[in-house]
Amino acid sequence: MSFLKVVTSAILQRADRARLTQFKPPALPSCEYSQEHQISKRHYQHYCQQIGWGDQGTLHPCYIQMISTPLQIKCLTTPNSPFPLMGLVHKANKVEQSGILDVESPFTIYASYAAIRAHARGWEFDIVVTARQQRQQVYKAVATYLVKAKAPHVEPKKRKSERQTFSLPDEATKQADFSAGAAQGRQYARISGDYNPIHLSHSTAAIFGFKRAIAHGMWTLARTVSECANLPNEPTGLQVDASFLRPVTLPSSVSCYLIERSDEKHFYVVSQKKDTPHLTGRIQVKED
């Protein structure tokens, strides 16, 4: 199936409301999609320019997750999948990348559903992406998505006065400021193949209830990792855990704060006024 057909299927995919509003979690399809991949130096270079990754010996840990987008869309549009693509909320991402990954050699990427659980606003589910090279797993990413649904367990939406206020930890120090221009969503879409309308322009985002276009969550995460990693110039195993809080609207500038603890770094991406959290997580160097 061509990528254009995959995207078309995704846009036409509708939620199975009957299954999403029942008491028990809807069953996940038993599917796995795979594709052999050889990294294009030109494509990877363009990606690195987009997210500010220097000439380092380690592949950016968000890159394989990004190029797995077509396989994830296939999972979402597989027969008997109850989820829509439009309207899903990317809640979290965990990445484990091995230092033995050889960027010069081909590898095979796999994507499949993994788990589903109740969430206060609907159902939360995971799609797992792995990469194997020479019979070894060299990459694993777990993307967590929320589908909003009026299931019996869903809680009433909290008023603004009831929501917890955000404050940075006292020990967090500013690492960097970075900006996302008005065209950032379109630029990243050309690299990633993720043409979700909410990222492309104010007019296309408005169709889905957004006042302004928003940056791709994986661009924000990748840009943050680029600012915080500071790796040696050699292949290094990495683990990245991130929670997406509020989207970065386009255009805007944000600040990245950091807390360094032994072998890991905790990051916080917030508005420049420090009153709106966008992303939190940690980066850890791993021994293979």
Backbone bond lengths (Angstrom), bond angles and torsions (degrees), N, CA, C in turn:
res aa  C-N    CA-C-N  psi(-1)  N-CA   C-N-CA  omega(-1)  CA-C   N-CA-C  phi
1 M - - - 1.459 - - 1.524 108.97 -
2 S 1.353 118.64 128.96 1.449 121.74 179.48 1.517 110.14 -68.78
3 F 1.354 115.15 159.02 1.461 118.24 -178.90 1.518 110.89 -64.50
4 L 1.356 117.81 -34.09 1.462 120.92 178.15 1.521 110.39 -60.85
5 K 1.336 116.92 -42.19 1.461 120.52 178.55 1.526 111.11 -66.27
6 V 1.333 115.82 -37.19 1.466 119.74 178.16 1.524 110.09 -62.06
7 V 1.350 116.63 -45.52 1.460 120.96 -179.49 1.524 110.72 -64.50
8 T 1.340 116.53 -42.30 1.466 120.36 178.79 1.520 110.73 -60.67
9 S 1.333 116.17 -44.07 1.468 120.12 178.05 1.523 111.10 -60.93
10 A 1.329 115.54 -38.19 1.465 119.80 -179.12 1.521 111.44 -65.16
11 I 1.340 116.38 -42.51 1.461 120.30 -179.50 1.523 110.84 -64.15
12 L 1.334 116.46 -36.85 1.461 121.15 -177.95 1.524 112.87 -81.69
13 Q 1.341 116.45 -14.01 1.465 119.81 -177.87 1.525 111.04 -63.18
14 R 1.308 117.20 130.00 1.458 122.31 179.26 1.531 110.06 -114.88
15 A 1.326 115.59 150.04 1.464 120.36 178.86 1.523 110.24 -69.69
16 D 1.324 115.55 143.83 1.465 121.35 173.41 1.530 106.78 -88.47
17 R 1.332 116.12 88.99 1.463 121.06 -173.23 1.521 112.43 -61.25
18 A 1.324 117.28 -34.89 1.467 119.61 -179.32 1.523 110.87 -61.03
19 R 1.325 117.30 -42.31 1.466 120.97 -178.78 1.526 112.07 -76.94
20 L 1.333 116.70 -31.10 1.464 120.05 -177.31 1.527 112.87 -79.73
21 T 1.326 117.98 -15.96 1.469 120.45 -177.98 1.526 112.78 -107.63
22 Q 1.312 117.18 14.50 1.460 120.27 178.44 1.533 110.27 -87.68
23 F 1.339 116.27 174.37 1.465 120.67 -177.56 1.528 112.22 -69.61
24 K 1.310 117.21 -42.16 1.462 119.93 -175.79 1.526 110.67 -95.92
25 P 1.329 117.11 157.36 1.466 119.65 178.73 1.526 110.79 -61.58
26 P 1.327 118.28 140.44 1.461 119.71 175.78 1.524 110.69 -65.53
27 A 1.310 116.53 143.78 1.469 120.42 179.77 1.524 109.92 -66.56
28 L 1.324 115.51 139.26 1.462 120.81 177.65 1.520 110.03 -86.58
29 P 1.329 118.02 138.51 1.463 119.91 176.48 1.524 110.93 -61.17
30 S 1.303 116.62 143.38 1.460 121.67 175.82 1.523 107.52 -89.68
31 C 1.312 116.03 92.28 1.464 119.93 -176.12 1.523 109.56 -141.07
32 E 1.303 115.52 152.79 1.465 121.95 172.59 1.518 107.66 -146.67
33 Y 1.318 115.18 129.53 1.459 120.72 178.59 1.525 108.48 -117.40
34 S 1.312 116.13 146.21 1.465 119.77 -176.67 1.521 110.57 -141.51
35 Q 1.319 114.41 159.85 1.461 120.86 178.50 1.523 108.73 -158.68
36 E 1.321 115.83 134.38 1.465 119.49 174.95 1.517 108.20 -79.29
37 H 1.321 115.36 141.58 1.465 119.19 -175.25 1.527 110.67 -138.15
38 Q 1.305 114.70 139.26 1.459 122.68 171.49 1.524 106.66 -120.48
39 I 1.307 117.29 122.79 1.463 119.80 -176.28 1.522 110.57 -64.40
40 S 1.318 115.37 126.88 1.457 122.02 173.95 1.527 108.24 -83.53
41 K 1.318 116.32 120.68 1.461 119.58 -178.70 1.528 111.13 -60.24
42 R 1.326 115.97 -37.61 1.467 119.64 -179.13 1.531 110.57 -66.76
43 H 1.330 115.93 -45.80 1.469 119.47 179.98 1.524 110.53 -63.88
44 Y 1.317 116.83 -43.57 1.462 120.46 -179.42 1.528 110.95 -64.58
45 Q 1.324 116.79 -37.67 1.462 120.48 177.85 1.528 110.51 -62.75
46 H 1.332 116.84 -42.74 1.464 120.51 177.99 1.529 110.53 -63.25
47 Y 1.322 115.42 -39.89 1.468 120.03 178.08 1.528 110.09 -61.49
48 C 1.323 116.93 -46.93 1.467 121.07 -178.97 1.527 111.37 -61.37
49 Q 1.327 116.52 -36.59 1.461 119.98 176.59 1.523 110.95 -64.64
50 Q 1.327 116.17 -37.23 1.461 121.28 -179.86 1.526 112.53 -65.76
51 I 1.330 116.29 -35.51 1.463 118.64 -171.94 1.539 112.77 -114.84
52 G 1.327 117.03 11.14 1.456 120.90 171.89 1.515 115.50 69.83
53 W 1.332 116.62 33.15 1.472 121.62 179.68 1.518 108.92 -93.20
54 G 1.326 116.91 123.32 1.450 120.95 -177.24 1.518 113.12 -76.59
55 D 1.319 115.82 -175.30 1.463 122.36 -179.43 1.527 108.51 -78.96
56 Q 1.330 116.12 80.69 1.459 121.79 -177.35 1.524 110.00 -108.81
57 G 1.322 115.73 160.95 1.459 119.65 -178.59 1.512 113.73 -77.68
58 T 1.329 117.28 -9.08 1.460 121.88 -177.35 1.520 110.78 -105.48
59 L 1.324 116.52 133.46 1.458 121.08 173.95 1.521 108.84 -61.67
60 H 1.328 116.91 137.85 1.465 118.45 178.79 1.528 108.88 -58.71
61 P 1.337 118.20 128.86 1.469 120.55 -173.31 1.527 114.95 -65.50
62 C 1.320 118.14 -13.60 1.472 120.09 178.77 1.527 112.67 -94.47
63 Y 1.338 117.69 -5.10 1.466 119.76 -172.61 1.525 112.45 -67.57
64 I 1.326 118.11 -48.88 1.468 119.81 -178.09 1.529 110.30 -65.15
65 Q 1.322 116.84 -37.28 1.466 119.32 175.42 1.527 110.17 -58.32
66 M 1.336 116.67 -40.45 1.461 120.00 -179.54 1.525 111.90 -66.48
67 I 1.342 117.52 -45.46 1.466 118.92 -176.54 1.524 112.35 -74.90
68 S 1.335 116.48 -6.51 1.467 119.58 175.65 1.527 112.06 -83.96
69 T 1.321 118.13 0.45 1.471 121.67 -176.55 1.527 113.19 -50.83
70 P 1.349 120.07 -47.76 1.473 118.92 179.55 1.529 112.99 -59.86
71 L 1.327 117.91 -36.23 1.466 120.72 179.50 1.526 110.76 -70.17
72 Q 1.322 116.72 -37.38 1.464 119.40 177.14 1.527 110.66 -65.90
73 I 1.327 116.50 -38.91 1.469 120.01 177.50 1.523 110.17 -64.02
74 K 1.327 116.95 -37.40 1.470 119.54 176.78 1.525 110.89 -61.82
75 C 1.330 116.93 -39.17 1.471 119.43 176.45 1.525 110.37 -60.88
76 L 1.320 115.94 -45.43 1.461 120.44 -176.38 1.521 112.62 -67.82
77 T 1.331 116.63 -26.76 1.466 120.09 -178.01 1.524 112.51 -105.24
78 T 1.325 116.99 8.52 1.463 119.79 179.06 1.530 109.29 -65.84
79 P 1.334 118.63 151.13 1.468 120.65 178.96 1.531 111.99 -53.60
80 N 1.305 115.58 136.97 1.472 123.89 178.43 1.527 113.68 76.16
81 S 1.343 118.17 9.23 1.462 119.73 173.89 1.527 108.56 -77.63
82 P 1.335 118.67 128.81 1.466 120.49 -175.03 1.523 114.93 -86.26
83 F 1.341 116.98 -1.73 1.461 119.76 -170.07 1.524 112.40 -98.83
84 P 1.339 116.51 145.37 1.461 119.78 168.66 1.527 108.19 -83.39
85 L 1.306 118.19 163.22 1.462 119.59 171.08 1.525 109.09 -89.53
86 M 1.335 115.91 -48.56 1.452 119.83 178.39 1.532 109.15 -69.64
87 G 1.322 116.02 128.50 1.457 120.31 179.23 1.512 114.26 102.55
88 L 1.333 117.71 -10.70 1.465 119.49 175.47 1.528 109.84 -68.50
89 V 1.325 116.31 146.29 1.463 121.86 178.66 1.528 108.37 -112.67
90 H 1.334 116.05 122.10 1.464 121.09 177.75 1.528 107.69 -78.21
91 K 1.331 116.90 111.66 1.462 121.50 -173.23 1.524 114.14 -95.91
92 A 1.331 116.93 -36.40 1.466 118.96 -174.36 1.520 110.06 -159.21
93 N 1.319 115.00 161.10 1.462 120.68 175.39 1.521 109.75 -148.90
94 K 1.315 115.05 136.02 1.460 121.16 175.20 1.519 107.90 -124.08
95 V 1.319 116.67 132.65 1.463 122.08 -177.89 1.519 109.32 -128.62
96 E 1.329 116.17 133.79 1.461 122.24 171.26 1.522 107.24 -126.68
97 Q 1.321 116.15 116.46 1.463 121.20 -178.33 1.521 109.81 -120.45
98 S 1.325 115.74 129.23 1.458 121.22 -177.96 1.523 111.13 -80.84
99 G 1.318 115.21 146.26 1.454 120.15 176.37 1.515 113.56 -72.62
100 I 1.353 117.85 -11.26 1.467 120.13 -179.47 1.526 111.97 -89.81
101 L 1.324 117.88 0.69 1.462 120.93 177.23 1.523 109.87 -60.32
102 D 1.329 116.38 123.92 1.462 122.62 -179.62 1.526 108.74 -98.73
103 V 1.321 117.00 109.81 1.466 120.57 -175.83 1.526 112.26 -71.54
104 E 1.329 117.38 -13.54 1.462 120.78 -179.70 1.528 112.31 -87.70
105 S 1.321 117.47 -12.58 1.470 121.46 -176.02 1.525 110.74 -110.72
106 P 1.343 117.11 151.64 1.467 119.82 178.80 1.525 111.90 -69.33
107 F 1.296 116.04 158.18 1.462 122.57 175.32 1.518 107.83 -145.88
108 T 1.323 116.09 164.57 1.460 121.20 179.84 1.515 109.55 -111.46
109 I 1.332 115.87 130.22 1.463 122.43 179.47 1.521 108.65 -101.41
110 Y 1.318 116.09 138.39 1.468 122.71 178.40 1.533 108.78 -124.79
111 A 1.328 116.49 146.59 1.464 121.17 175.78 1.517 109.34 -139.15
112 S 1.330 116.03 138.91 1.465 120.91 179.85 1.525 109.54 -158.66
113 Y 1.332 115.42 159.77 1.465 120.20 171.43 1.528 109.12 -70.34
114 A 1.351 116.13 151.27 1.465 118.81 -179.14 1.518 113.62 -127.05
115 A 1.326 118.33 -45.70 1.465 120.01 -173.84 1.517 109.98 -158.37
116 I 1.336 115.42 157.85 1.465 121.64 174.62 1.525 108.18 -141.78
117 R 1.323 116.27 143.97 1.464 121.04 -178.61 1.533 109.75 -151.41
118 A 1.323 114.96 159.89 1.459 120.73 -179.86 1.525 110.48 -69.45
119 H 1.322 115.93 144.56 1.460 123.72 176.33 1.526 107.00 -132.37
120 A 1.317 117.07 153.75 1.464 120.89 -176.91 1.523 113.12 -58.71
121 R 1.345 116.70 -19.87 1.470 119.68 -178.65 1.527 112.85 -117.37
122 G 1.323 117.40 7.61 1.460 119.94 178.86 1.515 111.62 157.24
123 W 1.332 116.03 -122.84 1.467 121.71 179.27 1.525 109.33 -129.88
124 E 1.319 114.83 140.05 1.454 122.20 177.86 1.521 107.74 -112.58
125 F 1.331 117.48 132.70 1.463 119.81 -179.10 1.523 110.59 -138.52
126 D 1.336 115.35 159.92 1.461 122.31 -177.24 1.521 111.00 -114.22
127 I 1.324 115.45 141.32 1.461 122.56 166.49 1.529 106.91 -116.69
128 V 1.322 116.13 124.72 1.462 121.70 -178.17 1.521 109.96 -99.93
129 V 1.316 115.38 132.18 1.466 122.49 176.35 1.524 107.76 -117.57
130 T 1.312 116.97 127.79 1.463 120.90 175.51 1.523 109.38 -127.07
131 A 1.321 115.53 158.35 1.461 121.16 174.20 1.522 108.12 -131.64
132 R 1.322 115.42 135.22 1.462 121.42 179.49 1.523 108.89 -122.36
133 Q 1.318 113.75 137.54 1.460 120.92 -179.06 1.527 107.64 -137.59
134 Q 1.317 116.05 124.04 1.467 121.11 -178.00 1.536 110.85 51.38
135 R 1.329 114.69 48.01 1.475 124.06 175.92 1.528 114.17 67.22
136 Q 1.312 117.49 11.70 1.462 120.51 178.20 1.521 110.06 -118.10
137 Q 1.330 115.92 140.99 1.459 119.16 174.43 1.523 108.69 -77.56
138 V 1.316 116.18 122.28 1.459 120.87 -177.35 1.527 112.06 -114.27
139 Y 1.331 115.87 -3.16 1.471 119.05 -176.42 1.516 109.74 -157.60
140 K 1.329 115.67 141.58 1.461 120.81 172.75 1.523 108.57 -148.32
141 A 1.317 115.98 130.91 1.461 121.13 176.70 1.519 108.98 -133.85
142 V 1.308 115.74 139.28 1.466 121.64 176.22 1.522 107.61 -119.29
143 A 1.325 116.03 114.15 1.461 121.77 176.96 1.523 108.59 -100.38
144 T 1.317 116.63 128.26 1.466 122.03 -178.95 1.520 109.34 -108.08
145 Y 1.329 115.54 127.33 1.461 121.75 -178.16 1.522 110.21 -121.58
146 L 1.323 115.70 150.87 1.464 122.57 175.45 1.519 109.23 -113.17
147 V 1.325 115.99 128.97 1.464 120.70 169.24 1.521 106.63 -109.35
148 K 1.316 116.35 121.10 1.461 120.43 -179.56 1.529 109.22 -76.07
149 A 1.330 115.84 135.88 1.461 120.55 -178.31 1.520 109.53 -156.50
150 K 1.321 116.41 149.01 1.469 121.47 179.39 1.526 109.84 -89.21
151 A 1.325 114.87 60.24 1.464 120.97 177.80 1.530 109.27 -79.25
152 P 1.341 117.96 161.37 1.470 120.78 -176.66 1.527 114.81 -57.35
153 H 1.334 117.79 -29.40 1.465 120.22 -176.80 1.526 113.59 -82.89
154 V 1.325 118.39 -9.36 1.465 121.84 -173.14 1.526 110.74 -67.34
155 E 1.332 115.14 134.28 1.459 121.46 -177.54 1.531 110.61 -88.51
156 P 1.336 117.71 154.04 1.468 120.25 175.13 1.522 110.17 -59.46
157 K 1.323 116.04 143.68 1.459 120.23 -179.32 1.524 110.19 -65.59
158 K 1.330 115.75 132.51 1.461 120.15 -178.12 1.527 111.13 -72.04
159 R 1.327 115.16 144.32 1.453 120.13 172.71 1.527 109.15 -72.25
160 K 1.329 115.25 158.88 1.461 119.01 -179.94 1.525 111.38 -57.46
161 S 1.315 117.20 -36.66 1.466 120.82 -178.45 1.524 112.35 -67.70
162 E 1.352 116.60 -20.07 1.461 120.99 -177.96 1.526 112.74 -92.44
163 R 1.325 116.79 -11.49 1.456 120.15 -177.49 1.524 110.73 -77.15
164 Q 1.317 115.02 146.98 1.458 120.05 179.56 1.524 110.01 -70.99
165 T 1.317 116.14 137.39 1.456 120.14 176.35 1.524 109.12 -82.65
166 F 1.321 116.28 153.97 1.462 121.49 -177.03 1.520 110.04 -102.09
167 S 1.316 116.19 140.94 1.462 121.14 171.83 1.520 108.72 -144.61
168 L 1.315 115.85 137.27 1.461 121.01 178.02 1.525 110.38 -68.86
169 P 1.329 117.92 144.50 1.471 119.74 172.39 1.531 110.26 -59.69
170 D 1.305 117.06 144.63 1.462 121.48 -176.73 1.526 112.23 -59.58
171 E 1.342 116.68 -33.06 1.469 119.31 -175.42 1.527 113.72 -82.22
172 A 1.335 117.78 -3.87 1.469 120.72 -179.26 1.526 110.41 -72.62
173 T 1.331 116.24 132.74 1.464 121.57 178.21 1.523 109.70 -117.21
174 K 1.326 115.56 147.84 1.464 119.23 -177.23 1.522 110.40 -68.98
175 Q 1.332 115.45 129.20 1.454 122.09 177.66 1.523 110.75 -96.82
176 A 1.344 116.61 -41.88 1.460 119.54 -175.78 1.522 110.44 -169.73
177 D 1.327 115.05 159.90 1.462 123.14 165.58 1.521 106.67 -110.90
178 F 1.325 116.90 142.87 1.468 118.52 171.81 1.518 110.05 -145.89
179 S 1.324 114.59 155.96 1.460 120.99 -173.06 1.518 111.67 -115.59
180 A 1.316 114.76 151.21 1.464 122.49 172.42 1.520 106.52 -121.82
181 G 1.333 116.42 112.74 1.457 120.81 -177.62 1.518 112.60 -75.88
182 A 1.315 116.09 173.89 1.465 121.19 -178.36 1.522 111.97 -61.38
183 A 1.335 117.03 -29.62 1.472 121.19 -177.57 1.523 112.78 -93.86
184 Q 1.336 117.59 3.54 1.465 120.12 -174.47 1.521 112.64 -57.50
185 G 1.321 117.34 -42.42 1.463 120.57 -179.23 1.514 112.52 -61.61
186 R 1.327 116.98 -41.68 1.471 120.78 179.64 1.525 110.81 -69.47
187 Q 1.328 116.68 -38.17 1.462 120.17 179.38 1.525 111.06 -64.97
188 Y 1.323 116.70 -44.46 1.466 119.79 179.68 1.524 110.83 -69.92
189 A 1.315 117.66 -33.43 1.469 120.85 177.95 1.522 110.83 -60.78
190 R 1.326 116.69 -38.93 1.470 119.59 179.88 1.526 111.35 -66.02
191 I 1.317 117.16 -32.01 1.461 121.19 178.66 1.526 111.48 -80.13
192 S 1.328 116.64 -42.54 1.469 121.69 -171.19 1.521 114.13 -91.70
193 G 1.337 116.76 -24.33 1.461 119.79 -173.49 1.514 113.27 82.26
194 D 1.341 117.61 4.63 1.467 121.98 179.25 1.528 108.33 -93.04
195 Y 1.338 115.35 94.89 1.463 121.25 -177.47 1.526 111.78 -100.07
196 N 1.309 117.17 35.61 1.460 120.28 175.66 1.531 108.56 -56.05
197 P 1.338 118.27 126.17 1.473 120.95 -174.68 1.523 114.76 -57.92
198 I 1.326 118.31 -24.27 1.466 119.53 -178.10 1.525 112.22 -67.18
199 H 1.345 116.95 -13.96 1.459 120.91 -178.79 1.530 113.46 -100.76
200 L 1.321 118.37 -9.69 1.464 120.50 -165.43 1.522 114.53 -91.53
201 S 1.314 118.46 -42.22 1.465 121.90 -178.47 1.522 109.11 -163.15
202 H 1.328 115.63 165.54 1.462 119.24 178.45 1.526 110.76 -62.85
203 S 1.335 116.70 -38.69 1.468 119.87 -176.63 1.526 111.73 -68.51
204 T 1.334 117.99 -41.20 1.469 119.28 179.11 1.528 111.07 -73.34
205 A 1.331 116.89 -33.77 1.466 119.75 177.73 1.528 111.03 -67.24
206 A 1.336 116.49 -33.44 1.469 120.82 -178.29 1.520 111.96 -62.82
207 I 1.330 117.14 -28.93 1.465 121.20 178.64 1.526 110.37 -59.24
208 F 1.334 116.15 -30.21 1.465 121.23 -177.07 1.533 112.05 -105.27
209 G 1.331 116.06 17.93 1.459 120.36 172.45 1.511 116.13 89.82
210 F 1.337 118.09 9.42 1.462 120.88 179.09 1.531 109.93 -96.49
211 K 1.331 116.49 136.96 1.461 120.19 178.48 1.523 111.28 -72.27
212 R 1.336 115.88 -31.58 1.464 121.23 179.59 1.520 108.90 -138.82
213 A 1.322 115.70 157.90 1.466 119.81 174.68 1.527 108.75 -64.91
214 I 1.325 116.09 153.21 1.466 120.60 -179.73 1.524 109.98 -124.04
215 A 1.317 115.57 151.69 1.468 120.97 178.67 1.524 110.08 -70.31
216 H 1.333 116.71 150.10 1.459 120.94 172.28 1.534 108.84 -61.46
217 G 1.316 116.55 135.04 1.458 119.79 178.20 1.517 112.28 -59.27
218 M 1.348 116.85 -38.31 1.463 119.54 -178.35 1.524 112.02 -72.15
219 W 1.344 117.91 -24.33 1.465 119.32 172.27 1.526 108.85 -68.92
220 T 1.331 116.92 -46.54 1.465 120.78 -179.67 1.525 110.69 -59.44
221 L 1.328 116.48 -43.40 1.465 119.94 179.30 1.522 110.98 -65.92
222 A 1.324 117.13 -46.50 1.465 120.50 -178.91 1.525 111.12 -61.61
223 R 1.323 116.46 -41.38 1.467 120.79 179.27 1.530 110.26 -64.38
224 T 1.313 116.41 -38.23 1.466 121.11 178.82 1.525 111.25 -66.25
225 V 1.331 116.66 -44.50 1.467 120.73 177.98 1.527 109.99 -59.85
226 S 1.324 116.55 -40.07 1.464 120.25 179.11 1.526 111.35 -60.28
227 E 1.317 116.70 -37.79 1.466 120.72 -179.13 1.526 112.35 -74.29
228 C 1.330 116.79 -29.36 1.468 120.30 -168.53 1.524 115.69 -104.29
229 A 1.335 117.90 -22.81 1.468 119.78 -167.22 1.525 113.57 -65.06
230 N 1.362 117.74 -55.06 1.465 122.08 179.36 1.530 111.46 52.02
231 L 1.347 115.66 61.96 1.462 121.63 -173.67 1.521 112.16 -92.80
232 P 1.336 117.69 159.28 1.465 120.59 172.53 1.523 109.99 -68.05
233 N 1.327 116.52 159.85 1.463 120.83 -176.38 1.526 110.71 -82.36
234 E 1.308 116.50 57.87 1.461 122.91 178.45 1.528 107.92 -158.52
235 P 1.337 118.15 156.52 1.471 120.13 -179.63 1.527 111.58 -56.00
236 T 1.312 115.92 129.34 1.459 122.03 -175.67 1.527 110.33 -133.37
237 G 1.332 116.99 135.31 1.457 120.50 174.23 1.520 110.56 -73.59
238 L 1.333 116.34 138.24 1.458 120.89 -175.77 1.519 111.67 -135.76
239 Q 1.316 115.36 150.66 1.462 121.34 168.16 1.519 107.53 -129.55
240 V 1.327 115.63 131.86 1.461 122.03 178.34 1.520 108.25 -125.89
241 D 1.321 116.77 127.56 1.466 122.61 174.74 1.522 107.59 -120.64
242 A 1.323 117.41 130.16 1.459 119.93 -177.24 1.518 111.42 -142.46
243 S 1.327 114.80 145.55 1.463 122.05 173.35 1.521 108.10 -120.50
244 F 1.322 116.53 126.81 1.457 121.76 178.49 1.529 108.35 -89.06
245 L 1.322 116.58 125.43 1.461 121.02 -174.79 1.531 111.03 -104.54
246 R 1.304 117.75 -75.25 1.464 120.33 177.17 1.525 108.94 -123.40
247 P 1.327 117.58 141.84 1.466 119.49 -175.46 1.521 112.38 -68.45
248 V 1.333 114.62 153.92 1.463 121.89 174.29 1.523 107.32 -87.82
249 T 1.320 117.20 115.97 1.461 120.16 179.68 1.526 109.78 -78.11
250 L 1.321 115.16 155.36 1.465 121.08 -177.48 1.530 110.47 -111.62
251 P 1.342 117.43 134.51 1.467 127.07 -7.62 1.530 110.48 -85.08
252 S 1.326 116.31 156.27 1.466 120.14 174.58 1.520 109.95 -168.17
253 S 1.325 114.91 167.31 1.462 121.86 175.45 1.521 108.58 -119.68
254 V 1.322 116.09 144.36 1.462 121.42 -179.00 1.524 109.41 -131.60
255 S 1.318 115.52 167.37 1.465 121.59 179.51 1.517 109.78 -121.20
256 C 1.319 115.31 141.99 1.460 121.62 178.38 1.526 109.01 -111.75
257 Y 1.330 115.87 124.99 1.459 122.45 178.21 1.525 109.38 -112.58
258 L 1.326 115.65 152.92 1.458 120.23 -171.32 1.527 111.18 -137.56
259 I 1.331 115.17 143.16 1.465 122.55 168.55 1.523 106.93 -125.34
260 E 1.329 117.57 120.79 1.466 121.18 -179.72 1.524 109.52 -99.35
261 R 1.346 114.58 126.87 1.460 121.22 179.83 1.520 109.11 -133.85
262 S 1.303 117.10 109.00 1.473 124.32 -178.87 1.525 110.85 45.76
263 D 1.352 118.11 -109.23 1.461 120.06 -173.71 1.522 112.85 -98.59
264 E 1.326 118.31 13.10 1.457 119.67 179.97 1.521 111.53 -136.99
265 K 1.331 113.98 155.96 1.462 121.06 179.73 1.523 108.63 -124.11
266 H 1.319 115.96 130.15 1.456 121.47 177.15 1.530 108.00 -100.91
267 F 1.325 116.39 128.99 1.463 119.42 -176.92 1.527 111.32 -118.79
268 Y 1.332 113.72 153.46 1.460 122.47 179.54 1.525 107.27 -139.01
269 V 1.306 117.14 119.99 1.463 121.34 176.56 1.521 107.32 -106.16
270 V 1.336 115.64 121.05 1.464 121.09 -173.69 1.525 109.85 -134.64
271 S 1.328 115.36 166.23 1.458 120.11 173.40 1.522 108.78 -64.69
272 Q 1.326 116.85 160.61 1.459 118.97 -176.68 1.528 112.30 -66.77
273 K 1.322 116.89 -19.86 1.468 120.09 173.89 1.533 111.71 -83.04
274 K 1.335 115.87 -6.03 1.470 123.42 178.77 1.533 113.63 65.96
275 D 1.327 116.97 21.03 1.462 119.40 -178.91 1.527 113.52 -107.69
276 T 1.342 116.94 -6.47 1.466 120.81 -179.72 1.522 109.67 -127.15
277 P 1.324 118.78 115.27 1.467 120.65 177.44 1.527 110.86 -83.87
278 H 1.309 116.62 134.93 1.463 121.50 178.64 1.525 112.34 -107.01
279 L 1.325 116.23 -38.89 1.462 120.43 -171.45 1.523 109.07 -156.08
280 T 1.321 116.79 137.72 1.463 120.84 171.73 1.524 108.36 -134.47
281 G 1.327 115.95 156.97 1.462 118.08 178.09 1.509 112.00 169.25
282 R 1.328 114.96 -163.31 1.456 119.89 -179.13 1.519 110.09 -148.98
283 I 1.326 115.03 155.72 1.464 123.81 175.38 1.518 107.37 -123.58
284 Q 1.312 116.32 132.53 1.467 120.47 -178.37 1.518 109.60 -135.12
285 V 1.328 116.95 130.83 1.461 121.82 173.93 1.522 108.00 -77.85
286 K 1.337 116.17 131.95 1.463 121.38 -174.89 1.521 110.18 -117.06
287 E 1.328 115.64 142.11 1.460 121.66 173.94 1.526 108.93 -87.36
288 D 1.335 117.20 132.07 1.473 120.87 177.78 1.523 110.52 -81.15
